[in-house]
């Protein structure tokens, strides 16, 4: 029993010893703390539990300046930054006096936060790409385009954006997270020589995520031309971007003659260019000796490509020449065929494009003055002819003036051979002679020697048009007026014409003025007729009243302008009784008041009075039915002469009657016969 008791006591002591020792050591609330970077923490990280009589301090092995202890709490002394230090360590020492009793370690793990944008190692990158680069070739590797991000855990996403239109079809990125540039289509230097891209990188997959950072850089790709095409002989019959089917050249030469100048070929001279225009190497020309040129009849310029004759051809035949065009570096070449036909040149005559050339020159021009083109006075007159069958012989044509010693030919230009002191028009014949075929042709030259600067008379280059004037030397008597003289003559003739028109108008107005005013007036036509009652058989006035109805409107009511349609006459009234003539003429008619008849059916009696004029003739006044303050008056004049009517136009009547009669005016109512108007 005693042994078991000792064993049990020893076990209990062993169990109690650690707890007792642990109760004597310091401790912390947690040994691992997580914090986010870029945050300022003011709260304590951990709490420290100290036994009585012990103190806690930071060991020198702790992260420098990162922590501080206030009482029994541990605080963070700095703003954590993941990129600088991802883990902060605090070593705590619990002391009793100078003796370290216990040590505690606290780890502060800094959590990474996306707070840094990605950065490219360049802003603009220029890359040269050969034109013959194979498709699917990586043009720029990933290591040269990859961006850097200080946030270690960030995944970068890349996007290639085109700046040059159409460039996106040629290049692309290998992957969204792999920024290697790859060629997708063949390059063409003629279409794309420089292409620009914008390379964008983002540290988040989605654009709307917060936080998210981006960066951009510029890529410039310069396409370097490659030697891919042979020389092209121009013009091309059929052409594609990388293919040219050249046209074959052909020409003609005369037999028995050696042309001194290069042959003129159709469709143009022998000319080739490098098919790779970006390289544009110089082309060297040569003739393949065993192809149509066995006897070395022709030679070609190595630099110019001009085909010339080394000797003449005696008989008509056809030459098939093979021309080689080779690049200067001898890397590529091409060939074309030239057909030259030798023809009999006898009977080939030159031709002038115009039958008449017009020129002009100033008076007093000295010897050697160039004659100007009449159609373009600023340009010299040029006369030229051409051989219709052999254009190569045009350079062998010479010109001369045959029948006028005042002018001479200098090549294709016309010069004066003597001083021209007199104005006029000169004609000359110009003869063209083909020195190879001895063919001749002639044309007419018309030169006007003027005192004034020449003015254009036609389109430039046409010599002022054509004409049928025969050649015959100078015609000094054929003079022409200058522009100033013609202007002065026109002004004088215009003034004389104006004076003649004015004199004619004055004469017409003087002799026919009254008739013209009568015809042009628009006075109203009064409805009436000749009163035959007042006309006797011998032409004297008869004062018997005529059965007519007087007009119902007063003279003051007659409008200034009356319609062209005639007025409709009113039905006639019963004839008026004949009244005796007054004893003595009086210029004033009887008052209308005495004419009233209260017993009549109409209540009004018509009165007709007459008086003899002192000047001759009679005046009769007829009053209408309604006699009142405004009486209707019609003046009946006996036939008088035109002079009497003109003198009496302003003296007839008095009072209201006189006013009404004068308003009518004489000319519209003037009679040229022995009749009376109402």
C-alpha positions as CSV (number, residue, x, y, z in Angstrom):
1,X,0.0,0.0,0.0
2,X,2.7,2.5,0.8
3,X,4.5,1.9,-2.5
4,X,1.4,2.6,-4.5
5,X,0.8,5.7,-2.5
6,X,4.4,6.9,-3.3
7,X,3.9,6.2,-7.0
8,X,0.6,8.1,-7.1
9,X,2.1,11.1,-5.3
10,X,5.1,11.2,-7.7
11,X,2.7,11.2,-10.7
12,X,0.6,13.9,-9.3
13,X,3.7,16.0,-8.8
14,X,4.8,15.5,-12.4
15,X,1.4,16.7,-13.6
16,X,1.4,19.8,-11.5
17,X,5.0,20.9,-12.2
18,X,4.3,22.0,-15.9
19,X,1.2,23.9,-14.9
20,X,3.0,25.6,-12.2
21,X,5.9,26.5,-14.4
22,X,3.5,27.8,-17.1
23,X,1.7,29.9,-14.6
24,X,5.1,31.5,-13.9
25,X,5.8,32.4,-17.7
26,X,4.4,35.3,-19.9
27,X,2.1,34.7,-22.8
28,X,0.3,36.5,-25.7
29,X,-3.2,36.4,-26.9
30,X,-2.2,35.2,-30.4
31,X,1.1,34.5,-32.1
32,X,-0.1,35.2,-35.8
33,X,-1.8,38.4,-36.9
34,X,-2.9,39.2,-40.5
35,X,-3.1,42.9,-41.7
36,X,-3.8,44.5,-45.1
37,X,-1.1,46.7,-46.6
38,X,-1.4,50.4,-46.9
39,X,-3.6,50.7,-43.7
40,X,-2.7,52.6,-40.6
41,X,-3.5,50.4,-37.6
42,X,-4.1,52.2,-34.2
43,X,-5.5,49.3,-32.3
44,X,-3.3,46.8,-30.5
45,X,-2.2,43.7,-32.3
46,X,-2.0,41.3,-29.3
47,X,-2.3,41.4,-25.5
48,X,0.6,40.2,-23.4
49,X,0.0,38.3,-20.1
50,X,2.8,38.8,-17.6
51,X,3.3,37.0,-14.3
52,X,3.7,39.2,-11.3
53,X,7.1,40.7,-11.0
54,X,8.1,40.3,-14.7
55,X,8.5,42.9,-17.5
56,X,8.3,42.5,-21.4
57,X,10.6,44.0,-23.9
58,X,11.2,43.8,-27.7
59,X,14.2,41.8,-28.6
60,X,16.7,43.3,-31.1
61,X,15.9,40.5,-33.6
62,X,12.4,42.1,-34.1
63,X,11.6,43.9,-37.4
64,X,13.2,47.3,-36.9
65,X,10.9,50.2,-36.1
66,X,7.9,48.1,-36.8
67,X,6.5,47.6,-33.3
68,X,6.1,49.2,-29.9
69,X,4.9,48.0,-26.5
70,X,2.6,50.1,-24.5
71,X,1.9,48.4,-21.1
72,X,0.9,44.9,-21.9
73,X,-0.1,45.5,-25.5
74,X,1.8,45.2,-28.8
75,X,1.1,48.0,-31.4
76,X,2.1,48.3,-35.1
77,X,4.4,51.2,-35.5
78,X,4.4,51.5,-39.3
79,X,2.0,51.3,-42.2
80,X,2.5,47.9,-43.7
81,X,3.6,47.5,-47.3
82,X,3.5,44.1,-48.9
83,X,6.0,45.1,-51.6
84,X,8.6,46.1,-49.0
85,X,8.0,43.4,-46.3
86,X,5.4,40.7,-46.5
87,X,6.0,39.4,-42.9
88,X,6.8,41.5,-39.8
89,X,8.2,39.7,-36.7
90,X,8.0,40.8,-33.1
91,X,10.2,39.0,-30.6
92,X,9.0,39.5,-27.0
93,X,11.3,38.9,-24.0
94,X,9.8,38.4,-20.5
95,X,12.3,39.4,-17.8
96,X,12.5,39.2,-14.1
97,X,15.1,41.8,-13.4
98,X,17.9,41.2,-15.8
99,X,17.0,37.5,-16.3
100,X,15.0,36.5,-19.4
101,X,12.4,34.2,-18.1
102,X,10.3,33.6,-21.3
103,X,10.4,34.6,-25.0
104,X,7.4,34.9,-27.3
105,X,7.3,35.4,-31.1
106,X,4.4,37.3,-32.9
107,X,4.2,37.1,-36.7
108,X,2.4,39.9,-38.6
109,X,1.5,38.7,-42.1
110,X,0.9,41.6,-44.5
111,X,-1.9,40.8,-47.0
112,X,-1.2,41.9,-50.6
113,X,-3.6,44.5,-52.0
114,X,-3.9,45.6,-55.7
115,X,-2.5,49.0,-55.3
116,X,0.2,49.2,-58.0
117,X,-0.4,49.6,-61.8
118,X,1.5,47.5,-64.3
119,X,4.4,49.1,-66.2
120,X,5.9,48.4,-69.6
121,X,9.7,48.6,-69.8
122,X,9.3,51.0,-72.8
123,X,6.9,53.7,-74.1
124,X,7.5,53.3,-77.8
125,X,9.1,50.3,-79.4
126,X,10.2,50.2,-83.1
127,X,10.6,46.8,-84.7
128,X,11.8,46.1,-88.3
129,X,10.1,43.3,-90.0
130,X,11.3,41.8,-93.3
131,X,8.7,41.7,-96.1
132,X,9.4,38.0,-96.7
133,X,8.7,36.9,-93.0
134,X,6.8,33.7,-92.9
135,X,3.3,33.5,-91.5
136,X,2.9,32.4,-87.8
137,X,6.4,33.7,-87.1
138,X,6.8,35.4,-83.7
139,X,8.0,38.9,-84.6
140,X,8.5,40.2,-81.1
141,X,9.0,37.7,-78.2
142,X,7.1,37.8,-74.9
143,X,10.1,38.9,-72.9
144,X,10.4,42.2,-74.8
145,X,6.7,43.1,-74.5
146,X,5.9,41.8,-71.0
147,X,4.9,44.4,-68.4
148,X,5.9,44.3,-64.7
149,X,3.5,44.6,-61.7
150,X,4.8,45.1,-58.1
151,X,1.7,43.3,-56.9
152,X,3.1,39.8,-56.9
153,X,-0.2,38.0,-57.1
154,X,-1.7,40.0,-59.9
155,X,-2.3,38.3,-63.3
156,X,-1.8,40.6,-66.3
157,X,-4.1,40.7,-69.3
158,X,-2.9,42.1,-72.6
159,X,-4.8,43.6,-75.6
160,X,-3.5,44.7,-79.0
161,X,-5.2,47.7,-80.5
162,X,-4.6,48.9,-84.1
163,X,-3.8,52.5,-84.9
164,X,-3.1,52.0,-88.6
165,X,-6.3,50.8,-90.4
166,X,-6.0,47.2,-91.4
167,X,-2.9,46.4,-89.3
168,X,-4.9,44.2,-87.0
169,X,-5.4,41.7,-89.8
170,X,-1.7,41.2,-90.1
171,X,-0.5,40.8,-86.5
172,X,-1.9,39.5,-83.3
173,X,-0.8,38.4,-79.7
174,X,-0.1,34.8,-79.0
175,X,-2.4,34.9,-75.9
176,X,-4.2,37.2,-73.7
177,X,-1.7,36.5,-70.9
178,X,1.2,35.9,-73.4
179,X,2.2,39.2,-75.1
180,X,4.2,37.8,-78.0
181,X,3.5,39.4,-81.4
182,X,2.8,37.0,-84.2
183,X,2.5,37.5,-88.0
184,X,-0.9,36.2,-89.3
185,X,-0.7,37.2,-93.0
186,X,2.0,37.8,-95.6
187,X,3.4,41.3,-95.7
188,X,3.3,43.6,-98.7
189,X,5.7,46.6,-98.7
190,X,3.7,48.5,-101.4
191,X,0.6,48.4,-99.2
192,X,1.9,48.6,-95.7
193,X,5.3,50.1,-95.0
194,X,4.7,51.3,-91.5
195,X,2.1,50.0,-89.0
196,X,1.4,51.3,-85.5
197,X,-0.3,49.4,-82.6
198,X,-1.2,50.3,-79.1
199,X,-0.5,47.6,-76.5
200,X,-2.7,47.7,-73.4
201,X,-2.2,45.7,-70.2
202,X,-4.7,45.4,-67.2
203,X,-4.2,43.8,-63.8
204,X,-7.8,42.5,-63.7
205,X,-9.7,40.4,-66.2
206,X,-12.7,42.7,-66.1
207,X,-12.6,46.4,-66.7
208,X,-15.2,47.3,-64.1
209,X,-13.5,45.7,-61.2
210,X,-12.3,48.0,-58.4
211,X,-9.5,48.4,-58.0
212,X,-8.1,48.0,-61.5
213,X,-5.1,49.4,-63.2
214,X,-4.0,49.7,-66.8
215,X,-0.9,50.8,-68.8
216,X,-0.3,51.3,-72.5
217,X,2.7,51.3,-74.8
218,X,3.2,52.0,-78.6
219,X,4.5,49.5,-81.1
220,X,5.8,50.7,-84.5
221,X,6.5,48.0,-87.1
222,X,8.6,49.0,-90.1
223,X,8.3,46.6,-93.1
224,X,11.6,46.1,-94.8
225,X,11.3,45.4,-98.6
226,X,12.6,42.0,-99.8
227,X,13.8,41.2,-103.3
228,X,10.9,39.1,-104.4
229,X,10.0,40.4,-107.9
230,X,12.0,40.5,-111.2
231,X,12.2,43.6,-113.3
232,X,9.0,44.7,-115.1
233,X,9.0,46.0,-118.7
234,X,6.5,48.8,-118.9
235,X,3.8,49.3,-119.9
236,X,2.1,46.1,-118.5
237,X,-0.6,44.5,-120.6
238,X,-2.0,42.9,-117.4
239,X,-0.9,43.9,-113.9
240,X,-1.6,42.6,-110.4
241,X,0.1,43.6,-107.1
242,X,2.9,41.1,-107.6
243,X,2.7,40.3,-111.4
244,X,3.1,42.2,-114.6
245,X,2.6,40.9,-118.1
246,X,4.8,43.2,-120.3
247,X,3.7,44.4,-123.7
248,X,5.9,43.6,-126.7
249,X,7.6,46.5,-128.5
250,X,7.4,47.0,-132.2
251,X,8.7,49.6,-134.7
252,X,9.6,50.2,-138.4
253,X,12.8,51.3,-140.2
254,X,13.4,52.4,-143.8
255,X,15.5,50.1,-146.0
256,X,18.7,51.4,-147.3
257,X,19.1,54.0,-144.6
258,X,20.7,54.0,-141.2
259,X,18.8,56.0,-138.6
260,X,21.0,58.3,-136.6
261,X,18.7,58.5,-133.6
262,X,17.1,55.8,-131.4
263,X,14.2,53.9,-132.9
264,X,10.7,55.1,-132.0
265,X,8.8,52.0,-130.8
266,X,5.2,51.3,-129.9
267,X,3.7,51.4,-127.3
268,X,6.7,53.3,-126.0
269,X,10.5,53.2,-125.5
270,X,12.1,50.1,-123.9
271,X,11.9,50.8,-120.2
272,X,12.0,48.4,-117.2
273,X,11.7,49.0,-113.4
274,X,12.5,46.8,-110.4
275,X,9.4,44.8,-109.5
276,X,10.3,45.5,-105.8
277,X,9.7,49.2,-105.8
278,X,11.0,49.5,-102.2
279,X,14.4,48.3,-103.4
280,X,14.3,49.9,-106.9
281,X,17.5,48.6,-108.2
282,X,19.0,50.0,-111.4
283,X,18.2,47.9,-114.5
284,X,20.9,46.9,-117.0
285,X,19.7,46.3,-120.6
286,X,21.2,44.0,-123.2
287,X,20.4,42.1,-126.4
288,X,20.5,38.4,-126.6
289,X,22.9,38.0,-129.5
290,X,21.5,34.8,-131.0
291,X,17.9,35.9,-131.1
292,X,17.3,38.0,-134.3
293,X,20.5,40.1,-134.1
294,X,23.1,37.7,-135.4
295,X,24.7,40.3,-137.7
296,X,24.7,43.0,-135.0
297,X,22.4,45.3,-136.9
298,X,21.0,46.8,-133.7
299,X,22.5,47.9,-130.4
300,X,20.9,48.8,-127.1
301,X,22.1,51.3,-124.5
302,X,22.9,49.4,-121.3
303,X,21.7,52.3,-119.1
304,X,19.0,54.0,-121.3
305,X,17.5,51.0,-123.2
306,X,17.5,53.0,-126.4
307,X,17.6,50.8,-129.5
308,X,19.8,52.1,-132.3
309,X,21.0,50.9,-135.7
310,X,24.6,50.1,-136.4
311,X,24.1,49.7,-140.1
312,X,21.4,49.9,-142.8
313,X,19.2,47.2,-144.0
314,X,19.3,46.5,-147.7
315,X,16.0,44.7,-148.2
316,X,12.6,44.5,-146.4
317,X,12.6,42.0,-143.6
318,X,11.4,41.6,-140.0
319,X,13.7,41.4,-137.0
320,X,12.6,39.6,-133.7
321,X,14.9,40.9,-131.0
322,X,15.1,39.6,-127.4
323,X,15.9,42.3,-124.8
324,X,17.0,41.3,-121.3
325,X,16.5,43.5,-118.3
326,X,18.6,42.5,-115.3
327,X,19.0,44.0,-111.8
328,X,22.2,45.6,-111.0
329,X,23.0,43.0,-108.3
330,X,22.4,40.3,-111.0
331,X,19.9,38.6,-108.6
332,X,16.9,38.7,-110.9
333,X,16.1,39.5,-114.6
334,X,13.3,39.3,-117.1
335,X,13.0,39.4,-121.0
336,X,10.8,40.9,-123.6
337,X,10.5,40.8,-127.4
338,X,11.0,43.7,-129.9
339,X,9.7,43.4,-133.4
340,X,11.4,45.7,-136.0
341,X,10.1,45.7,-139.5
342,X,12.3,47.0,-142.4
343,X,10.2,48.7,-145.1
344,X,10.8,50.3,-148.4
345,X,11.0,54.1,-147.7
346,X,10.6,55.3,-151.3
347,X,7.6,57.6,-151.8
348,X,7.2,58.4,-148.1
349,X,6.4,62.1,-147.8
350,X,6.3,64.2,-144.6
351,X,3.0,65.8,-143.6
352,X,2.2,69.1,-141.8
353,X,-0.7,68.8,-139.3
354,X,-1.9,72.3,-140.5
355,X,-2.3,73.9,-143.9
356,X,-1.9,77.4,-142.5
357,X,0.2,78.7,-139.6
358,X,-0.4,82.2,-138.2
359,X,2.2,84.2,-136.4
360,X,2.8,87.8,-135.3
361,X,5.7,90.1,-134.7
362,X,6.1,93.7,-133.7
363,X,7.0,96.5,-136.2
364,X,10.7,97.4,-136.0
365,X,11.8,93.9,-134.9
366,X,15.5,93.3,-135.7
367,X,17.1,90.4,-137.4
368,X,16.8,87.1,-135.5
369,X,13.6,88.0,-133.6
370,X,11.4,84.9,-133.0
371,X,7.9,85.1,-134.5
372,X,5.2,84.5,-131.9
373,X,2.2,82.2,-132.2
374,X,-0.9,84.2,-133.0
375,X,-3.0,81.9,-130.8
376,X,-0.5,82.2,-127.9
377,X,1.5,85.4,-128.2
378,X,3.7,84.4,-125.2
379,X,5.1,81.3,-127.1
380,X,7.1,81.2,-130.2
381,X,5.6,79.9,-133.4
382,X,6.7,76.3,-134.1
383,X,6.2,74.6,-137.5
384,X,6.8,70.9,-137.7
385,X,6.0,68.0,-139.9
386,X,6.1,64.2,-139.4
387,X,6.6,61.1,-141.5
388,X,3.3,59.1,-141.3
389,X,5.1,55.7,-141.9
390,X,8.4,56.2,-140.2
391,X,8.2,58.3,-137.0
392,X,11.9,57.7,-136.6
393,X,12.6,59.9,-139.5
394,X,11.0,63.0,-138.0
395,X,14.3,64.0,-136.6
396,X,15.7,63.9,-140.1
397,X,13.3,66.5,-141.4
398,X,14.7,70.0,-142.2
399,X,12.7,73.2,-142.8
400,X,13.3,76.4,-144.9
401,X,11.4,79.4,-146.2
402,X,11.3,79.4,-150.0
403,X,9.7,82.6,-151.2
404,X,10.2,85.4,-148.6
405,X,13.5,86.9,-147.7
406,X,12.2,88.6,-144.6
407,X,12.0,85.3,-142.6
408,X,14.0,82.2,-142.2
409,X,13.7,78.9,-140.3
410,X,15.8,77.9,-137.3
411,X,14.9,74.3,-136.6
412,X,11.1,74.4,-136.1
413,X,11.1,78.1,-135.1
414,X,10.5,81.1,-137.4
415,X,13.0,84.0,-137.1
416,X,13.1,87.4,-138.9
417,X,15.9,87.7,-141.6
418,X,15.6,91.4,-142.0
419,X,14.4,94.4,-140.0
420,X,10.6,94.9,-140.4
421,X,9.9,98.6,-140.7
422,X,6.4,98.5,-142.1
423,X,3.2,97.0,-140.7
424,X,1.2,94.6,-142.7
425,X,0.6,90.9,-143.4
426,X,3.3,88.7,-144.9
427,X,2.8,85.3,-146.5
428,X,5.5,82.7,-147.0
429,X,5.9,79.1,-147.9
430,X,7.7,76.7,-145.6
431,X,9.1,73.5,-147.1
432,X,9.9,70.4,-145.1
433,X,12.5,68.0,-146.5
434,X,13.1,64.5,-145.2
435,X,16.9,64.1,-145.6
436,X,16.6,60.3,-145.5
437,X,13.8,59.6,-148.0
438,X,14.1,63.0,-149.9
439,X,10.4,63.5,-149.5
440,X,9.1,67.1,-149.5
441,X,6.0,68.9,-148.3
442,X,5.0,72.5,-148.0
443,X,2.7,74.7,-145.9
444,X,1.6,78.3,-145.7
445,X,2.9,80.8,-143.1
446,X,0.9,84.0,-142.4
447,X,2.8,86.6,-140.3
448,X,1.1,89.8,-139.2
449,X,3.5,92.7,-138.4
450,X,1.6,95.0,-135.9
451,X,2.3,98.1,-133.9
452,X,0.4,96.8,-130.9
453,X,1.1,93.8,-128.7
454,X,-0.4,90.7,-130.3
455,X,-3.6,89.3,-128.9
456,X,-4.6,85.6,-129.0
457,X,-6.7,84.6,-132.0
458,X,-7.2,80.9,-131.3
459,X,-6.1,78.0,-129.0
460,X,-2.4,77.7,-128.3
461,X,-0.5,75.2,-130.5
462,X,-2.8,75.5,-133.5
463,X,-1.0,78.4,-135.1
464,X,-4.2,80.5,-135.1
465,X,-6.2,78.1,-137.2
466,X,-6.1,77.2,-140.9
467,X,-7.0,79.1,-144.0
468,X,-6.8,78.9,-147.8
469,X,-4.7,81.9,-148.5
470,X,-2.2,81.0,-151.2
471,X,1.5,81.8,-150.7
472,X,2.7,84.8,-152.7
473,X,5.3,86.7,-150.7
474,X,4.6,89.9,-148.8
475,X,1.4,91.9,-149.1
476,X,2.3,95.3,-147.6
477,X,-0.8,97.0,-149.0
478,X,-3.1,94.7,-147.0
479,X,-3.3,96.9,-144.0
480,X,-5.4,96.5,-140.9
481,X,-6.6,98.9,-138.2
482,X,-5.2,98.7,-134.8
483,X,-7.4,98.1,-131.7
484,X,-7.2,101.7,-130.7
485,X,-8.2,103.0,-134.1
486,X,-11.1,100.6,-134.3
487,X,-12.3,101.7,-130.8
488,X,-12.1,105.4,-131.8
489,X,-14.0,104.7,-135.1
490,X,-16.7,102.8,-133.2
491,X,-17.1,105.7,-130.7
492,X,-17.5,108.3,-133.5
493,X,-20.1,106.2,-135.4
494,X,-22.1,105.6,-132.1
495,X,-22.2,109.4,-131.5
496,X,-23.4,110.1,-135.0
497,X,-26.1,107.5,-134.7
498,X,-27.3,109.0,-131.5
499,X,-27.5,112.5,-133.0
500,X,-29.5,111.2,-136.0
501,X,-32.0,109.4,-133.7
502,X,-32.5,112.6,-131.7
503,X,-33.1,114.7,-134.8
504,X,-35.6,112.2,-136.1
505,X,-37.5,112.3,-132.9
506,X,-37.7,116.1,-132.9
507,X,-39.0,116.2,-136.4
508,X,-41.7,113.6,-135.8
509,X,-42.8,115.4,-132.6
510,X,-43.0,118.8,-134.4
511,X,-45.1,117.6,-137.4
512,X,-47.1,114.8,-135.9
513,X,-47.3,115.7,-132.2
514,X,-51.1,116.5,-132.0
515,X,-52.1,113.4,-134.0
516,X,-49.9,111.2,-131.8
517,X,-51.4,112.7,-128.6
518,X,-54.9,112.1,-130.0
519,X,-54.1,108.5,-130.9
520,X,-52.4,107.7,-127.6
521,X,-55.0,109.3,-125.2
522,X,-57.3,107.0,-123.4
523,X,-60.3,109.3,-122.8
524,X,-63.7,107.6,-122.5
525,X,-65.8,107.2,-125.6
526,X,-69.2,108.9,-125.1
527,X,-72.2,107.1,-126.5
528,X,-73.7,109.4,-129.1
529,X,-74.2,110.0,-132.7
530,X,-74.4,112.9,-135.2
531,X,-77.6,114.9,-134.8
532,X,-78.8,115.2,-138.4
533,X,-81.5,117.5,-137.4
534,X,-79.1,120.4,-136.9
535,X,-77.5,119.8,-140.3
536,X,-79.1,121.4,-143.4
537,X,-78.8,120.1,-146.9
538,X,-76.2,122.7,-147.7
539,X,-74.1,121.8,-144.8
540,X,-75.2,124.6,-142.4
541,X,-76.2,123.8,-138.9
542,X,-79.7,122.7,-138.2
543,X,-80.9,123.5,-134.7
544,X,-83.8,121.1,-134.6
545,X,-83.5,118.7,-131.7
546,X,-82.6,115.1,-132.4
547,X,-84.5,112.2,-130.8
548,X,-81.8,111.0,-128.4
549,X,-81.5,110.4,-124.8
550,X,-78.8,112.5,-123.1
551,X,-76.2,110.7,-121.1
552,X,-77.2,110.2,-117.5
553,X,-73.7,110.7,-116.0
554,X,-72.1,114.1,-115.4
555,X,-68.8,115.1,-116.9
556,X,-67.1,115.1,-113.5
557,X,-68.0,111.4,-113.2
558,X,-66.2,110.3,-116.3
559,X,-63.1,108.3,-115.2
560,X,-59.6,109.1,-116.2
561,X,-59.2,105.7,-117.9
562,X,-62.2,103.9,-119.5
563,X,-62.3,100.3,-120.5
564,X,-61.9,99.4,-124.1
565,X,-65.4,98.0,-124.2
566,X,-68.0,100.6,-125.6
567,X,-70.7,101.8,-123.3
568,X,-74.3,100.5,-124.0
569,X,-76.5,103.3,-125.1
570,X,-79.8,104.0,-123.4
571,X,-83.1,103.7,-125.2
572,X,-83.9,107.0,-127.1
573,X,-86.4,109.5,-125.6
574,X,-89.2,111.3,-127.5
575,X,-87.9,114.0,-129.8
576,X,-87.5,117.5,-128.3
577,X,-89.5,120.4,-129.7
578,X,-87.6,122.9,-131.8
579,X,-86.7,126.1,-130.0
580,X,-86.3,129.5,-131.6
581,X,-82.9,131.0,-131.6
582,X,-82.2,133.7,-129.1
583,X,-82.2,137.3,-130.1
584,X,-78.7,138.0,-129.3
585,X,-75.8,135.6,-128.7
586,X,-74.8,135.3,-125.0
587,X,-71.9,133.3,-123.6
588,X,-74.1,132.3,-120.6
589,X,-76.9,129.9,-121.2
590,X,-80.3,130.2,-119.6
591,X,-80.7,129.2,-116.0
592,X,-81.9,125.7,-115.5
593,X,-84.6,126.9,-113.1
594,X,-86.8,128.3,-115.8
595,X,-86.9,124.9,-117.5
596,X,-89.1,123.2,-114.9
597,X,-92.6,122.1,-115.9
598,X,-94.6,121.0,-112.9
599,X,-97.5,119.8,-115.0
600,X,-95.6,117.5,-117.3
601,X,-95.7,113.7,-116.8
602,X,-92.0,113.6,-116.0
603,X,-92.0,116.8,-114.0
604,X,-89.0,118.1,-116.1
605,X,-88.9,119.9,-119.4
606,X,-85.9,119.7,-121.6
607,X,-84.5,122.9,-122.9
608,X,-82.2,123.4,-125.9
609,X,-80.5,126.7,-126.4
610,X,-78.1,128.0,-128.9
611,X,-76.1,131.0,-129.5
612,X,-73.8,132.3,-132.2
613,X,-70.2,132.6,-131.3
614,X,-68.5,135.8,-131.9
615,X,-65.6,134.0,-133.6
616,X,-68.0,132.2,-136.0
617,X,-70.2,129.1,-135.8
618,X,-72.8,128.2,-133.2
619,X,-72.9,126.7,-129.8
620,X,-75.9,124.7,-128.6
621,X,-76.5,123.5,-125.1
622,X,-78.9,120.7,-124.2
623,X,-80.0,120.2,-120.6
624,X,-80.9,116.7,-119.4
625,X,-84.1,115.6,-117.7
626,X,-83.0,116.1,-114.1
627,X,-82.0,119.7,-114.0
628,X,-80.5,120.5,-110.6
629,X,-77.4,121.9,-109.1
630,X,-75.3,119.8,-111.4
631,X,-76.7,120.0,-114.9
632,X,-75.9,117.6,-117.7
633,X,-74.5,119.6,-120.5
634,X,-73.5,118.5,-124.0
635,X,-72.0,121.1,-126.3
636,X,-73.0,120.8,-129.9
637,X,-70.5,122.7,-132.2
638,X,-71.2,123.7,-135.7
639,X,-68.6,122.8,-138.2
640,X,-65.6,125.0,-137.8
641,X,-62.0,124.9,-139.0
642,X,-59.2,123.4,-137.1
643,X,-57.8,126.8,-136.2
644,X,-61.2,127.9,-134.8
645,X,-61.5,124.8,-132.7
646,X,-58.0,125.3,-131.3
647,X,-58.7,128.9,-130.4
648,X,-62.1,128.1,-128.8
649,X,-61.0,125.2,-126.6
650,X,-60.6,127.3,-123.5
651,X,-63.5,129.9,-123.9
652,X,-66.7,127.9,-124.1
653,X,-69.4,127.9,-121.4
654,X,-69.5,129.4,-118.0
655,X,-70.3,128.2,-114.5
656,X,-70.9,124.5,-114.1
657,X,-71.6,124.1,-117.8
658,X,-68.4,125.7,-118.9
659,X,-66.5,123.5,-116.5
660,X,-68.0,120.4,-117.7
661,X,-67.4,121.2,-121.3
662,X,-63.8,122.1,-120.8
663,X,-63.1,118.9,-118.9
664,X,-63.8,116.9,-122.1
665,X,-60.9,118.5,-123.9
666,X,-60.8,119.4,-127.6
667,X,-58.6,116.8,-129.2
668,X,-60.8,113.7,-128.5
669,X,-64.0,115.5,-129.7
670,X,-62.6,117.4,-132.6
671,X,-64.3,116.7,-135.9
672,X,-62.7,116.7,-139.2
673,X,-66.1,116.7,-141.1
674,X,-69.2,118.9,-141.0
675,X,-70.9,117.0,-138.1
676,X,-71.8,117.6,-134.5
677,X,-70.9,115.3,-131.6
678,X,-72.8,114.7,-128.4
